[in-house]
């Protein structure tokens, strides 16, 4: 049987524990939660992607994700990516980029991508990027992004002129601790 003193200590401990848990901001509570996002992005290449695989091209991406965490909580995130890609309009051979997500609740996530294979079939390029969350919500987690570009220009743009300079894509991002 617990005496009055034991009950008081237990009650005080529970109150202290509840106050500590309640004091954790929502952004910190979600730091290590798995997140799955889908979205659409606009991609710009400079110089444009042509048939030649010589050199690299700067890539700038702007888009919006609709994300859901493991508990089912949904949130929107606008994002901006800057990086480089090698290859041609037929096959993107590599990618180095950094993506910054700005969530509707004010939090951010920074993902660094280092590599990813790419395949083009019937004008649709599918790329798989693997990276790590290097800052903000989910820091230290693994990130995997699938990008499917939609042809935004004529197939001849790959061969003549400045190459493919702009396209849009459907994308999916998974962040897992």
C-alpha positions as CSV (number, residue, x, y, z in Angstrom):
1,X,0.0,0.0,0.0
2,X,1.3,3.4,-0.9
3,X,1.2,6.1,1.9
4,X,0.2,9.7,1.5
5,X,3.8,10.7,0.9
6,X,4.3,8.0,-1.8
7,X,1.0,9.0,-3.5
8,X,2.2,12.7,-3.5
9,X,5.6,11.8,-5.0
10,X,3.9,9.7,-7.7
11,X,1.4,12.4,-8.5
12,X,4.1,15.1,-8.6
13,X,6.2,12.9,-11.0
14,X,3.2,12.4,-13.3
15,X,2.5,16.1,-13.4
16,X,6.1,16.9,-14.1
17,X,6.2,14.2,-16.9
18,X,3.0,15.6,-18.5
19,X,4.3,19.2,-18.4
20,X,7.5,18.1,-20.0
21,X,5.8,16.2,-22.9
22,X,3.2,19.0,-23.4
23,X,6.1,21.5,-23.6
24,X,7.7,19.8,-26.7
25,X,6.8,21.9,-29.8
26,X,4.9,20.1,-32.5
27,X,7.8,20.5,-35.0
28,X,10.2,18.7,-32.7
29,X,7.6,16.0,-32.0
30,X,7.6,15.2,-35.8
31,X,11.4,15.3,-36.3
32,X,11.9,11.6,-36.6
33,X,8.5,10.6,-38.1
34,X,8.4,9.0,-41.5
35,X,6.9,11.2,-44.2
36,X,5.5,10.4,-47.6
37,X,4.9,13.2,-50.1
38,X,3.6,13.6,-53.6
39,X,3.7,16.6,-55.7
40,X,4.4,18.4,-59.0
41,X,7.4,20.4,-60.0
42,X,8.7,22.7,-62.7
43,X,12.3,22.0,-63.8
44,X,14.6,24.3,-65.7
45,X,17.9,23.2,-67.2
46,X,20.7,25.6,-68.1
47,X,22.3,25.0,-70.5
48,X,19.5,22.9,-72.1
49,X,19.8,19.2,-72.4
50,X,20.8,18.0,-75.9
51,X,22.0,14.7,-77.4
52,X,25.6,15.3,-76.3
53,X,26.6,13.9,-72.9
54,X,29.5,16.4,-72.5
55,X,29.5,18.6,-69.5
56,X,26.8,19.2,-66.9
57,X,23.7,21.3,-66.7
58,X,22.5,23.4,-63.8
59,X,19.0,22.3,-62.6
60,X,16.5,24.5,-60.8
61,X,13.3,23.0,-59.5
62,X,10.3,24.6,-57.8
63,X,7.3,22.6,-56.6
64,X,4.8,21.7,-54.0
65,X,4.4,18.5,-51.9
66,X,1.4,17.2,-50.2
67,X,2.8,15.2,-47.3
68,X,1.4,12.7,-44.7
69,X,3.4,11.5,-41.7
70,X,3.1,8.0,-40.1
71,X,0.2,9.2,-37.9
72,X,-1.8,10.3,-40.9
73,X,-1.3,14.1,-40.2
74,X,-1.2,16.0,-43.6
75,X,0.8,19.1,-44.4
76,X,1.8,21.0,-47.5
77,X,5.4,22.0,-48.3
78,X,6.7,24.3,-51.0
79,X,10.2,23.4,-52.1
80,X,13.1,24.7,-54.1
81,X,16.0,22.6,-55.4
82,X,19.3,23.6,-57.0
83,X,21.9,21.3,-58.4
84,X,23.6,19.8,-61.4
85,X,23.0,16.9,-63.7
86,X,25.1,15.2,-66.3
87,X,24.0,13.4,-69.3
88,X,21.7,14.2,-72.2
89,X,18.0,14.6,-72.9
90,X,18.0,10.8,-73.5
91,X,19.5,9.8,-70.2
92,X,20.4,11.8,-67.1
93,X,23.4,10.0,-65.8
94,X,23.9,11.6,-62.4
95,X,22.5,14.3,-60.1
96,X,23.8,16.3,-57.2
97,X,21.4,18.7,-55.6
98,X,20.0,20.2,-52.4
99,X,16.3,20.5,-51.8
100,X,14.8,22.8,-49.2
101,X,11.2,22.1,-48.1
102,X,9.2,24.9,-46.4
103,X,6.3,23.4,-44.5
104,X,3.0,25.3,-43.9
105,X,3.7,25.2,-40.2
106,X,7.0,27.1,-40.6
107,X,9.4,24.1,-40.2
108,X,11.9,23.2,-42.9
109,X,13.7,20.1,-44.2
110,X,16.9,20.2,-46.2
111,X,17.7,17.1,-48.3
112,X,21.0,16.5,-50.0
113,X,20.9,14.1,-53.0
114,X,24.1,12.5,-54.3
115,X,23.1,10.0,-56.9
116,X,20.4,8.3,-58.8
117,X,19.7,6.3,-62.0
118,X,17.5,7.6,-64.7
119,X,15.7,5.9,-67.6
120,X,13.8,7.6,-70.5
121,X,11.0,5.7,-72.3
122,X,8.6,7.2,-74.8
123,X,9.6,10.7,-73.8
124,X,9.0,10.2,-70.1
125,X,12.1,10.3,-67.9
126,X,12.0,8.5,-64.6
127,X,14.7,9.3,-62.1
128,X,15.3,7.8,-58.7
129,X,17.3,10.0,-56.3
130,X,18.7,8.8,-52.9
131,X,19.8,11.3,-50.3
132,X,19.9,12.2,-46.6
133,X,18.1,14.9,-44.6
134,X,20.9,17.2,-43.6
135,X,19.0,19.8,-41.7
136,X,15.6,20.7,-40.1
137,X,12.7,18.3,-39.6
138,X,13.9,14.7,-39.9
139,X,17.6,15.5,-39.8
140,X,19.6,12.3,-40.3
141,X,16.8,10.4,-42.0
142,X,17.1,8.7,-45.4
143,X,15.3,10.3,-48.4
144,X,14.3,8.7,-51.6
145,X,12.7,10.7,-54.5
146,X,11.1,9.4,-57.7
147,X,10.6,12.0,-60.5
148,X,8.7,11.4,-63.7
149,X,9.1,14.2,-66.2
150,X,6.3,14.9,-68.6
151,X,7.4,16.0,-72.1
152,X,7.2,19.8,-72.1
153,X,8.7,20.3,-75.6
154,X,8.9,18.8,-79.0
155,X,11.1,15.7,-79.4
156,X,13.2,17.6,-81.9
157,X,14.2,20.1,-79.2
158,X,16.6,17.5,-77.9
159,X,18.4,17.5,-81.2
160,X,18.3,21.1,-82.4
161,X,18.6,24.6,-80.9
162,X,19.3,25.0,-77.2
163,X,18.1,21.6,-76.2
164,X,15.4,20.9,-73.6
165,X,15.3,23.8,-71.2
166,X,12.1,23.3,-69.2
167,X,9.9,20.4,-68.2
168,X,7.3,19.5,-65.6
169,X,7.3,16.4,-63.4
170,X,5.2,14.4,-61.0
171,X,7.2,13.4,-58.0
172,X,7.1,11.3,-54.8
173,X,9.4,11.8,-51.8
174,X,9.8,9.3,-48.9
175,X,11.6,10.3,-45.7
176,X,12.3,7.5,-43.3
177,X,14.4,7.5,-40.1
